Amino acid sequence: MDLAEEALRLARVLVGLLPDQAEVLGLLALLLLHDARREARFGGDELVLLEDQDRSLWSRSQIAEGRAVLETAVARHGRGPYVLQAMIASGQLDEPPDWARIAALYAELVLLTDSPVVELNRAVAVAQAHGAEAGLEIVERIDLDGYLYLHSTRAELLRRLGRIGDACAAYRRALDLAHLASERRFLERRLVELETQLGGPPRVS
């Protein structure tokens, strides 16, 4: 049994013990909704972003179960961190996602957690809803210099804004922090694409 399956098993046990606890239900819903996309997250050994995933590989039965569990959590007046995260995960599976609503849910989660990582996720949702400039404005205020995803997110937003040189620098900083081979390959491909646009030879090693 892998870690995801074990986490789901334990969450089901918790729900059996505490069936009226909204946050316990929210945790199970969150795990189900995230795990539903497991087969689509990689193409071979390559990382695939949410927007590029093959939706036919998503587990529709897990999505349906996760959303049903989430509905029960909300009916029990759940609005804690796990319930909010499950609501966000469910919204991201919509076609198309309602990014303005997702950004609002992240804002609510920021108030509960005071987490700069959650604030970074809010910035991504804001960028999707209101444009890269709005998202970048949030990212530039976040103090997470040693966090890979701050720099990869900043790089992507800079790329969308046409600030290719700045985007390359941000991707290089992200590469400095990346350790997983799949993440490094993804970042290296993006960097090579951008450096080619600048007209210089790729500098990824």
C-alpha positions in Angstrom: 0.0 0.0 0.0 1.5 3.4 -1.0 1.3 6.5 1.1 -1.7 8.0 -0.6 -3.7 4.8 -0.1 -2.7 4.6 3.5 -3.6 8.3 4.1 -7.1 7.6 2.5 -7.5 4.5 4.7 -6.7 6.4 7.9 -8.9 9.2 6.9 -11.8 6.8 6.4 -11.1 5.3 9.8 -11.2 8.8 11.3 -14.6 9.5 9.6 -15.9 6.2 11.1 -14.8 7.3 14.5 -15.9 11.0 14.2 -18.6 11.1 11.6 -20.0 14.4 12.7 -16.8 16.3 12.7 -16.7 18.6 9.6 -12.9 18.9 9.5 -12.5 15.2 9.5 -14.9 15.0 6.6 -13.0 17.8 5.0 -9.7 16.0 5.3 -11.2 12.9 3.6 -12.7 15.0 0.8 -9.4 16.8 0.3 -7.5 13.5 0.0 -10.0 12.0 -2.4 -10.0 15.0 -4.7 -6.3 15.3 -4.8 -5.7 11.6 -5.3 -8.3 11.6 -8.1 -5.7 13.3 -10.4 -2.8 11.0 -9.5 -2.6 9.3 -12.9 -2.6 12.6 -14.8 0.1 14.4 -12.8 3.0 12.8 -14.7 3.4 11.9 -18.4 6.0 9.2 -18.1 8.6 10.8 -15.8 7.5 14.3 -16.8 5.5 16.6 -14.5 2.2 17.8 -16.0 0.5 21.0 -14.7 -3.1 21.0 -13.8 -4.2 23.0 -16.9 -2.4 20.5 -19.2 -3.5 17.2 -17.6 -5.5 14.6 -19.5 -8.9 14.8 -17.7 -9.8 11.3 -19.0 -7.2 10.0 -16.6 -8.9 11.6 -13.5 -10.9 9.2 -11.3 -14.5 10.3 -11.7 -15.6 8.0 -8.9 -13.2 9.5 -6.5 -14.2 13.0 -7.5 -17.8 12.2 -7.0 -17.1 10.6 -3.6 -14.9 13.5 -2.6 -17.6 16.1 -3.5 -20.3 14.1 -1.7 -18.1 14.0 1.4 -17.4 17.7 1.1 -21.2 18.4 0.8 -21.7 16.6 4.1 -18.9 18.6 5.7 -20.4 21.9 4.5 -23.8 20.8 5.7 -22.2 20.4 9.1 -21.2 24.1 8.9 -17.6 23.2 8.3 -15.4 26.2 7.4 -12.1 25.1 8.8 -8.8 24.7 6.9 -9.4 21.2 5.6 -12.9 22.0 4.4 -11.7 25.2 2.7 -8.9 23.3 1.0 -11.3 20.6 -0.2 -13.6 23.3 -1.6 -10.6 24.8 -3.5 -9.6 21.3 -4.8 -13.1 20.7 -5.9 -13.3 24.1 -7.7 -10.1 23.4 -9.5 -11.7 20.3 -11.1 -14.5 22.4 -12.7 -14.3 23.2 -16.4 -13.6 26.0 -16.5 -12.6 26.7 -12.9 -14.1 29.7 -11.2 -10.8 31.3 -10.3 -12.3 34.4 -8.7 -14.2 32.1 -6.2 -11.1 30.0 -5.7 -9.1 33.2 -5.0 -11.7 34.2 -2.4 -11.5 30.8 -0.7 -7.7 31.1 -0.6 -8.1 34.6 1.0 -10.4 33.0 3.7 -7.8 30.3 4.2 -5.0 32.9 4.6 -7.0 34.5 7.4 -7.2 31.1 9.2 -3.6 30.0 8.7 -1.5 33.1 8.2 0.6 31.0 5.9 2.8 32.6 3.2 2.5 29.4 1.2 -1.3 29.7 1.1 -0.8 33.4 0.1 1.3 32.2 -2.8 -1.5 29.9 -3.9 -3.9 32.8 -3.6 -1.6 34.8 -5.9 -1.8 32.0 -8.5 -5.6 32.0 -8.4 -5.7 35.8 -8.5 -3.5 35.7 -11.6 -5.8 33.3 -13.3 -8.9 35.4 -12.4 -7.5 38.9 -12.8 -4.3 38.7 -14.8 -0.6 38.1 -14.3 0.1 41.6 -13.0 -2.4 41.3 -10.2 -0.9 37.9 -9.2 2.7 39.2 -9.4 1.9 42.1 -7.1 1.0 39.6 -4.4 4.0 37.4 -5.1 6.4 40.3 -4.7 5.2 40.9 -1.2 5.8 37.3 0.0 8.9 36.5 2.0 9.8 33.0 0.9 13.1 33.3 -0.8 14.2 29.8 0.0 11.0 28.3 -1.4 11.2 26.7 -4.9 7.6 27.4 -5.8 7.8 31.1 -5.1 10.4 31.5 -7.7 8.8 29.2 -10.3 5.5 31.0 -9.8 7.2 34.4 -10.2 9.0 33.2 -13.3 5.7 32.0 -14.9 4.0 35.3 -14.2 6.9 37.3 -15.5 6.9 35.1 -18.6 3.2 35.9 -19.2 4.0 39.6 -18.9 6.7 39.4 -21.5 9.5 40.1 -19.0 11.6 37.3 -20.4 15.0 38.3 -18.9 13.5 38.6 -15.4 11.6 35.3 -15.9 14.8 33.5 -16.9 16.5 34.8 -13.7 13.6 33.6 -11.6 13.7 30.1 -13.3 17.4 29.9 -12.6 16.7 30.7 -8.9 14.0 28.0 -8.9 16.5 25.5 -10.4 19.0 26.3 -7.6 16.3 25.1 -5.1 14.9 22.1 -7.1 16.0 18.6 -6.1 13.4 16.3 -7.7 14.5 15.2 -11.1 11.0 15.7 -12.6 10.9 19.3 -11.2 14.3 20.0 -12.6 13.5 18.8 -16.0 10.3 20.8 -16.1 12.1 24.0 -15.0 15.0 23.4 -17.4 12.6 23.0 -20.4 10.9 26.3 -19.5 14.3 28.1 -19.1 15.6 26.8 -22.4 12.4 28.0 -24.2 12.8 31.4 -22.7 16.5 31.7 -23.4 15.9 30.7 -27.0 13.4 33.6 -27.2 16.1 36.0 -26.0 18.3 34.8 -28.8 21.1 33.5 -26.6 22.4 29.9 -26.1 20.6 27.9 -23.3 22.6 28.0 -20.1 21.0 25.1 -18.3 23.5 22.5 -17.2 
